[in-house]
Each structure stands twice: as structure tokens, then as C-alpha cells.
Amino acid sequence: MTDRHDAPSRKPQLSFWQIWNMCFGFLGIQFGFALQNANVSRIFQTLGAAIDDIPMLWIAAPLTGLIVQPIVGYLSDRTWSPSLGRRRPYFLIGAVLASLALLAMPNAPFLWIAAGLLWVLDASINISMEPFRAFVGDQLPPRQRPTGYAMQSFFIGVGSVVASALPYVLAHYGVANTAMPGEVPDTVRYAFYAGGAVLLLSVGWTVLSTREYPPEQLAEYDEAPPAPPHPPRDRVRCLLLGAAWVTVGAILAVAISMAALDRQLYVLAGMIAAFGLAQCLRGVVGEDSGFASVMDDLHGMPPTMLRLAVVQFFSWFALFAMWIYTTPAVTQLHYHSSDTASAAYNDGANWVGVLFAAYNGFAALAAVAIPWMARRWGLRWSHLVNVCLGGAGLISIALIRDPQWLLLSMLGVGFAWASILSLPYALLSDSLPAAKMGVYMGIFNFFIVIPQLVAASLLGFLLKTFFHGEPVWALVIGGASLVVSGLCVLRVREPGA
């Protein structure tokens, strides 16, 4: 019997520049994402948000990803345009919408408008980002996929370095870094304008410079085991299971109310109830509906994906803690100010942009080293080493007092970030059939989004209850979470093992 890997239909390897072009759009996507991560807490605080409210305002970002990515993945698996292909229409639509949101966000006159624009911005970025993950799986043979995802990490690092440091650089060249109370400084405003242009141009380059395999050819190249057909789901069982989850969520919400606990915990109760409602809806809709297909794929996902879900949970819990709390932690602990109109606060916020640029720069360098690490140590042990470096980096922020030395903390975070963006996908993609690459990548995003929602609901409560509201402790919790994620990856089967 002929081995599938030796068959004439084996997917051809791509050249370095072909991989470069297909990943170049991530430069712009991450440019916008980095501007969001480094500056949204600053914008919210400038418009009057209290530190305790910031996690709830940030909830827009993961929630839009939870909704958008599986839908886009499902649709892109079923899309084919002779001119734009399978994934590229979504790259282009998301880039246009995200660019418009970047132009509007720093001009938001009120907090609620800024929060709404975060929904639009994150949804648009997700429309572009999700197909890019599946794009690597579509275009590259298994042995080149670690290189492809590492190339994405490289562009993520480069785009984020420039975007995160841009307000600091603009201030250095004389652009106003302070403004009247309630107004966003020009350094942030102009950085967002530049982000809109870079995002649109870089994604446009990938759209114009790459081509995609038509569905029938991609099916011939598919080297993953075919997805087994899902057995019919028992509708009554779905309804009963859903009702049980809704009941648990309702009981938790009542308990939170009666105990007068932090209102952010309602997010956790809402997540549980929403999962129950989704199960109930699955019991009602027809077997041939898109929603039923996504829910059945979630229920029957491959074992490798299930184990990686745990790894992703602890990784992204840590990252969300870092994105939310680094600005308030550094400005309070290292610059001794929480007054958003003060020069000290804005200097500290700009330095956070430099720190975020630094970890992304280190990630770009790590992306070059990761393929070598993977060949030498394997994907699992390489990921363990990298995320443990990141955990140490986050924890060290609480111990360092000179803000200049925080650059050393970012070295470890950079290695973790590059690894999180590449190695789990390399571990996953070899186990996914080409026909469902998009929808499974979208479902995999659940395990990026859910920990962020859990972080948004729990971190504020934990800080107020146990840590006197000091935001730096959220970074310590995040560091510990990264170490746990590294230990969990050892349970994942290495490709080919």
C-alpha cells in the first residue's frame, strides 16, 4: 500500500519568499493589535474609567473573538472565489474594517463610544486573523508548518515593536504626550492613524502576492487523517444538558448577588449560562445547519486539540492579565502615579509601550530560534522552556524597582509570546483535515477567548479581595499561569509520535 506522505499528490514545499509573502499581512494585523493592547487601558483611563472597571471594558475583545472566529472559519472553509481564493476575501474585509476603527478610536469623545469601538476593532482584526492561521495549514506541507507559524511570529514581533513604541518615539520628536483631561494625547492619536495605514497596506500585499489551492486540489494534498463523521446527537440529551448548565449559571449569578460579590463575577456566571443556551439551541436546530456543524465539531474535536485547549487556557489567561494590568502596574509601582493627566503617568504609559515593543522585538528574534529549538528538543519541550521564561519575566516585574530593568523581564515574555503564537499551532495543524482546517482553527480560538473572559471576571475580584487592589499582583498570577501551561504541554502528543 502506498504511504500517503510518499504519494504523487504530496503538497509541494514553498520557497522562503513565498512563505514571506503569505505571512506578511500579519505585520499589519499585529500592528493594530499591539496598538490596542498597549493603549486601550490608557484610553479608557483617560476617558474616566476606574482601574476596577477596566477588565469589564476589555471584555469586548475576547467576546468578539469567541463569536467571530468560528463563524469566519466555518465560512472560509466553504468559500471559493476565482480571483481571491478561499481565505483572502476575509483578510481584505477585516483589514478595511479594522483600519477604519483604528482611525476612529483615539477620537472617541466618551468612554462608552471607546468601548464600542473596541468591539468593532477586535471583531475586524479577528475576521482577518483567523483565516491567516488556516492559511498556513492550507498552503504548507506538515514539515514546513513550524516555519510558517514562526514566520507569522516574526512579523507579529516586528509589527508590534514599531506599534508599541510609536507613542514613545513620537513624544521624543516633539509630538504632544499630554492633553487636557478627558482627551487622548496626540502621540496616541497619530500612532493609531499610522496603524490603520500599515494594516491595510500589509494585508493588501499578501492578498495580491499569494495564490491559493482550489478546494479539489487541496483535498488531494490533504495528509491529515480524515475527520470521522459525527454520529447524530441526541436532541433530548442536548436540551437536558443545556438546561443543567443554564441552571448552574443562574444559581451562581444569584449567589453572587446575595453575597454582594464583585459584579465582574457575573461574566463567569454568564459564560456558563451561555454555554447551556448553546447546547439547548443545538438540540433545536436541524442537523444540516452551520451552527449544528460547529457545535458537533466542538463536541468531537481531536484528542490533540483537547489537550492543547488546556495549554492555551493557562497561556492566554496570563497574556490577558499582562495586557490589562501592565500600564496601571508600571505607572503605579515604578512611576508612582495614577493620575492620567500627570506627566509621570503618561511617561510611565509610554514606557509600557516601549516594554511591549521590547517583548515583541525579542519575540521576533525568538521566532528565528524556535524552528532550531523544535528540531533539537521537539515542539513540546521547546514550548515548556519558552513559557517558563515568560512566567519568570512577568513575576520579576513585582521585584524590580528600576523601570529600565523591566526590559530584562520582557526578554522572557518575548520568548513565551513567540512560542504561544507558533508551537501550539504546529502541534495542532498536523492533526486537522484540510476540509475543516478553518472551522477547527476557529474552535481552537475558544480556548484563547475563554481564559480571557475568565481573567476579566476573576482578576478584579482577586486583586480587591486578596491583594489590596495592587495591579502588579495580576502580573504575578499571570506568570504562575504561564508555568502551568508549560507543564500541561507535556501531555500533548508530538506529531509523528
PAZASE-907389 format. One line per field, with one value per residue (C-alpha): residue number from 1; residue in one letter; x, y, z. Coordinates in steps of 0.5 Angstrom, whole numbers, plus 2048, in hexadecimal, padded with zeros to 3 digits. Example, Ala and Ser with C-alpha at 12.3 -4.5 7.8 and 13.67 -1.06 7.14 Angstrom:
<sites>
i c(1,2)
aa c(A,S)
x c(819,81B)
y c(7F7,7FE)
z c(810,80E)
</sites>
This chain:
<sites>
i c(1,2,3,4,5,6,7,8,9,10,11,12,13,14,15,16,17,18,19,20,21,22,23,24,25,26,27,28,29,30,31,32,33,34,35,36,37,38,39,40,41,42,43,44,45,46,47,48,49,50,51,52,53,54,55,56,57,58,59,60,61,62,63,64,65,66,67,68,69,70,71,72,73,74,75,76,77,78,79,80,81,82,83,84,85,86,87,88,89,90,91,92,93,94,95,96,97,98,99,100,101,102,103,104,105,106,107,108,109,110,111,112,113,114,115,116,117,118,119,120,121,122,123,124,125,126,127,128,129,130,131,132,133,134,135,136,137,138,139,140,141,142,143,144,145,146,147,148,149,150,151,152,153,154,155,156,157,158,159,160,161,162,163,164,165,166,167,168,169,170,171,172,173,174,175,176,177,178,179,180,181,182,183,184,185,186,187,188,189,190,191,192,193,194,195,196,197,198,199,200,201,202,203,204,205,206,207,208,209,210,211,212,213,214,215,216,217,218,219,220,221,222,223,224,225,226,227,228,229,230,231,232,233,234,235,236,237,238,239,240,241,242,243,244,245,246,247,248,249,250,251,252,253,254,255,256,257,258,259,260,261,262,263,264,265,266,267,268,269,270,271,272,273,274,275,276,277,278,279,280,281,282,283,284,285,286,287,288,289,290,291,292,293,294,295,296,297,298,299,300,301,302,303,304,305,306,307,308,309,310,311,312,313,314,315,316,317,318,319,320,321,322,323,324,325,326,327,328,329,330,331,332,333,334,335,336,337,338,339,340,341,342,343,344,345,346,347,348,349,350,351,352,353,354,355,356,357,358,359,360,361,362,363,364,365,366,367,368,369,370,371,372,373,374,375,376,377,378,379,380,381,382,383,384,385,386,387,388,389,390,391,392,393,394,395,396,397,398,399,400,401,402,403,404,405,406,407,408,409,410,411,412,413,414,415,416,417,418,419,420,421,422,423,424,425,426,427,428,429,430,431,432,433,434,435,436,437,438,439,440,441,442,443,444,445,446,447,448,449,450,451,452,453,454,455,456,457,458,459,460,461,462,463,464,465,466,467,468,469,470,471,472,473,474,475,476,477,478,479,480,481,482,483,484,485,486,487,488,489,490,491,492,493,494,495,496,497)
aa c(M,T,D,R,H,D,A,P,S,R,K,P,Q,L,S,F,W,Q,I,W,N,M,C,F,G,F,L,G,I,Q,F,G,F,A,L,Q,N,A,N,V,S,R,I,F,Q,T,L,G,A,A,I,D,D,I,P,M,L,W,I,A,A,P,L,T,G,L,I,V,Q,P,I,V,G,Y,L,S,D,R,T,W,S,P,S,L,G,R,R,R,P,Y,F,L,I,G,A,V,L,A,S,L,A,L,L,A,M,P,N,A,P,F,L,W,I,A,A,G,L,L,W,V,L,D,A,S,I,N,I,S,M,E,P,F,R,A,F,V,G,D,Q,L,P,P,R,Q,R,P,T,G,Y,A,M,Q,S,F,F,I,G,V,G,S,V,V,A,S,A,L,P,Y,V,L,A,H,Y,G,V,A,N,T,A,M,P,G,E,V,P,D,T,V,R,Y,A,F,Y,A,G,G,A,V,L,L,L,S,V,G,W,T,V,L,S,T,R,E,Y,P,P,E,Q,L,A,E,Y,D,E,A,P,P,A,P,P,H,P,P,R,D,R,V,R,C,L,L,L,G,A,A,W,V,T,V,G,A,I,L,A,V,A,I,S,M,A,A,L,D,R,Q,L,Y,V,L,A,G,M,I,A,A,F,G,L,A,Q,C,L,R,G,V,V,G,E,D,S,G,F,A,S,V,M,D,D,L,H,G,M,P,P,T,M,L,R,L,A,V,V,Q,F,F,S,W,F,A,L,F,A,M,W,I,Y,T,T,P,A,V,T,Q,L,H,Y,H,S,S,D,T,A,S,A,A,Y,N,D,G,A,N,W,V,G,V,L,F,A,A,Y,N,G,F,A,A,L,A,A,V,A,I,P,W,M,A,R,R,W,G,L,R,W,S,H,L,V,N,V,C,L,G,G,A,G,L,I,S,I,A,L,I,R,D,P,Q,W,L,L,L,S,M,L,G,V,G,F,A,W,A,S,I,L,S,L,P,Y,A,L,L,S,D,S,L,P,A,A,K,M,G,V,Y,M,G,I,F,N,F,F,I,V,I,P,Q,L,V,A,A,S,L,L,G,F,L,L,K,T,F,F,H,G,E,P,V,W,A,L,V,I,G,G,A,S,L,V,V,S,G,L,C,V,L,R,V,R,E,P,G,A)
x c(800,803,804,800,807,80A,804,805,800,804,804,80A,80E,80E,814,817,814,80D,80C,80F,809,804,805,807,800,801,805,7FF,7FB,7FF,801,7F9,7F9,7FF,7FD,7F6,7FA,7FF,7FA,7F3,7F3,7F7,7F1,7EC,7EF,7F0,7E8,7E7,7E7,7E9,7EE,7E9,7E5,7EA,7E9,7E2,7E3,7E8,7E3,7E1,7E8,7E7,7E0,7E0,7E5,7E1,7DB,7DF,7E5,7E1,7DC,7E1,7E5,7DF,7DD,7E4,7E4,7DE,7E1,7E4,7E5,7E9,7EC,7ED,7ED,7EB,7EE,7F0,7E9,7E9,7F0,7ED,7E7,7E9,7EF,7EB,7E6,7EC,7EF,7E9,7E8,7F0,7EE,7E8,7EA,7EF,7EA,7E4,7E1,7DE,7E0,7DA,7DC,7E3,7E1,7DC,7E2,7E6,7E1,7E1,7E9,7E9,7E4,7E7,7EE,7EB,7E8,7EF,7F3,7EF,7F0,7F7,7F8,7F4,7F8,7FF,7FC,7F9,7FF,805,806,807,80F,80E,809,80D,811,80B,808,80F,80F,808,80B,811,80C,808,80E,811,80A,809,810,80E,807,808,80E,80B,808,80E,812,80D,80E,816,815,810,809,805,805,800,7F9,7F3,7EF,7EB,7EF,7F4,7FB,7FD,802,7FD,7F8,7FE,800,7F9,7F9,7FF,7FD,7F7,7FB,800,7FB,7F7,7FE,801,7FB,7FA,801,7FF,7F8,7FC,802,800,7FB,7F7,7F6,7EF,7EB,7EB,7F3,7F3,7EF,7F4,7FA,7F7,7FC,7F8,7F3,7EC,7E7,7E3,7DB,7D8,7D2,7CB,7CB,7C5,7C1,7BE,7C4,7C7,7C1,7C2,7C9,7C8,7C2,7C7,7CD,7C8,7C5,7CC,7CE,7C7,7C9,7D0,7CD,7C8,7CE,7D2,7CC,7CA,7D2,7D3,7D9,7DD,7D8,7DD,7DC,7D5,7D9,7DB,7D4,7D2,7D7,7D4,7CD,7CF,7D2,7CC,7C8,7CC,7CB,7C4,7C4,7C8,7C2,7BD,7C1,7C1,7C7,7C9,7CA,7D0,7CF,7CE,7D4,7D9,7D6,7D7,7DE,7DF,7DC,7E0,7E7,7ED,7F1,7F7,7F2,7EF,7F6,7F8,7F2,7F5,7FB,7F8,7F4,7F9,7FE,7F8,7F6,7FD,7FD,7F7,7F9,7FF,7FB,7F6,7FB,802,800,7FD,802,808,805,803,809,80F,80D,809,803,7FB,7F9,7F8,7F9,800,807,809,803,804,80C,80A,805,80A,80F,80A,809,811,811,80B,810,815,812,80F,816,819,813,816,81D,81A,816,81C,81F,818,819,820,81D,818,81D,821,81D,816,810,80D,814,815,80F,810,816,814,80D,811,816,810,80D,813,813,80C,80E,814,810,80E,815,819,818,81C,818,81E,81F,818,81B,81E,817,815,81A,817,810,812,814,80E,80A,80D,80C,805,804,807,808,801,7FF,805,803,7FB,7FB,7FE,7F8,7F3,7F0,7F0,7E9,7E8,7EE,7EB,7E5,7EA,7EE,7E8,7E6,7ED,7EC,7E7,7ED,7F0,7EA,7E7,7ED,7ED,7E6,7E7,7ED,7E8,7E3,7E8,7EE,7EB,7E8,7EE,7F2,7ED,7EC,7F3,7F8,7F5,7F4,7FB,7FB,802,800,7FC,802,805,7FF,800,807,805,7FF,805,809,803,801,808,807,801,804,808,801,801,803,809,807,809,80A)
y c(800,807,80B,812,816,813,814,818,81D,81F,826,82A,82E,835,83A,83F,845,841,840,847,84A,845,848,84F,851,84F,855,85A,856,856,85D,85E,859,85C,863,860,85C,862,868,866,866,86C,86F,86C,86F,876,876,875,86D,86B,865,860,861,860,859,859,85E,85A,854,856,854,84C,84C,84E,849,844,846,848,843,83C,840,842,83B,838,83D,83D,835,836,83C,83C,842,841,848,848,841,83E,842,848,84B,84B,84E,854,855,855,85A,85F,85F,85F,865,869,867,869,870,871,86E,874,879,876,87B,877,870,86C,86E,86C,865,864,866,860,85B,85E,85E,857,854,856,854,84D,84D,84E,84A,843,841,843,83D,839,83C,839,832,832,834,831,829,827,828,82F,831,832,837,83A,83C,83E,843,845,846,84A,84F,850,851,857,85A,85A,85D,863,864,863,868,86D,872,872,874,879,87C,87C,880,885,883,885,87F,882,885,888,884,87F,880,87B,87E,87F,879,874,877,877,870,86E,871,86E,867,868,869,864,85F,860,860,85A,856,858,856,84F,84F,851,84D,846,841,83B,834,833,82E,828,829,82A,824,820,822,821,81D,81D,817,819,81B,816,817,81A,815,818,81C,81A,820,81F,81E,825,828,825,826,82D,82E,82C,831,837,835,835,83B,83E,83B,83E,845,845,843,849,84E,84B,84B,852,850,853,855,852,84B,84C,84B,844,842,845,840,83A,83C,83E,837,834,838,836,82F,830,833,82D,829,82D,82F,82A,825,829,830,833,834,82D,82B,830,82D,826,827,82A,824,81F,823,81F,81D,821,827,826,825,82C,82F,82F,831,837,839,83A,83E,843,844,846,84A,84E,84F,853,857,859,85B,85D,864,865,861,864,86B,86A,866,869,870,871,874,872,879,878,880,880,880,87A,875,877,876,86F,86D,86F,86B,865,866,865,85F,85C,85E,85A,854,854,855,84F,84B,84D,84A,844,842,842,83D,839,834,832,831,82D,829,828,827,826,82A,828,82A,830,833,831,834,83B,83C,83A,840,844,842,845,84B,84D,84B,84F,856,856,855,85A,861,865,865,865,85E,85C,85B,854,852,853,84E,848,84B,84B,844,842,846,844,83C,83D,840,83A,834,832,833,82F,829,82A,82B,824,821,825,823,829,829,82B,82F,836,834,830,836,83A,835,835,83C,83B,839,83F,843,83F,841,848,848,844,849,84F,84C,84A,84E,855,851,84D,854,857,851,84F,854,85B,85D,85D,85B,858,852,851,850,84B,847,847,845,83F,83D,83D,838,834,834,831,82B,82A,82A,823,820,821,81C,81E,81E,817,814)
z c(800,7FE,804,803,805,7FF,7FA,7F4,7F7,7FD,7FE,7FB,7FF,7FE,7FE,803,7FF,7FE,806,807,802,805,80C,80B,80D,814,814,814,818,81D,81D,81E,823,827,827,82A,82F,831,831,832,83A,839,835,83A,840,83C,83B,842,843,84A,84B,84E,847,842,842,840,83B,838,837,831,82E,830,82F,828,826,829,825,81E,81D,81D,818,814,814,812,80C,80A,809,804,801,7FA,7F5,7EF,7F0,7F8,7F9,800,806,802,802,80A,80A,806,809,810,80E,80C,812,817,813,814,81B,81D,81A,81E,825,827,826,82A,82E,833,837,834,82D,82E,831,82B,826,82A,828,820,820,823,81F,819,81B,81C,815,812,818,818,810,811,816,811,80B,80D,80E,807,804,807,808,80F,80F,80D,812,818,814,811,818,81A,814,817,81E,81B,817,81D,821,81C,81B,823,824,820,822,829,829,825,82A,82E,827,825,82C,82B,825,828,827,82D,832,837,835,839,83E,83A,834,830,82F,828,829,829,824,81F,821,81F,819,816,819,814,80E,810,811,80A,806,809,809,801,800,802,7FE,7F8,7F8,7FA,7F7,7FA,7F8,7F6,7FA,7F6,7F5,7FD,7FE,7FA,7FE,805,809,810,812,80F,814,816,815,81B,81E,81F,825,82A,82A,830,833,831,834,83A,83B,838,83E,843,841,841,848,84A,847,84A,851,851,84F,855,85A,857,858,85F,861,85E,85B,855,850,84B,84D,849,843,845,847,840,83D,840,83E,837,836,839,834,82E,830,830,829,827,829,825,81E,818,817,811,814,814,81C,81D,819,81D,824,821,81F,826,82A,825,825,824,82B,829,828,82F,833,82F,832,839,837,833,839,83E,839,837,83E,83F,839,83A,841,83E,839,83E,844,842,841,848,84B,848,849,850,852,84E,84D,853,84F,84E,84B,844,843,846,842,847,845,83D,83E,841,83C,836,83A,83A,832,832,836,832,82C,82F,830,829,827,82B,828,821,823,826,820,81D,822,823,81D,81F,826,823,81F,825,82B,828,828,82F,833,82F,831,838,838,835,839,840,83D,83C,843,846,843,845,84C,84C,84B,852,854,850,852,84D,846,842,844,842,83B,83E,840,839,837,83A,838,831,830,833,82E,828,82B,82C,825,822,825,827,820,81E,823,820,819,817,81A,817,810,80B,809,811,812,812,817,81C,81C,81E,823,826,827,82C,830,82F,831,837,83B,839,83C,842,843,842,847,84C,84D,84F,855,857,857,85B,860,861,85E,860,859,857,850,850,853,84D,849,84F,84E,846,847,84B,846,840,844,845,83D,83C,841,83D,836,838,838,830,82B,827,81F,81C,823)
</sites>
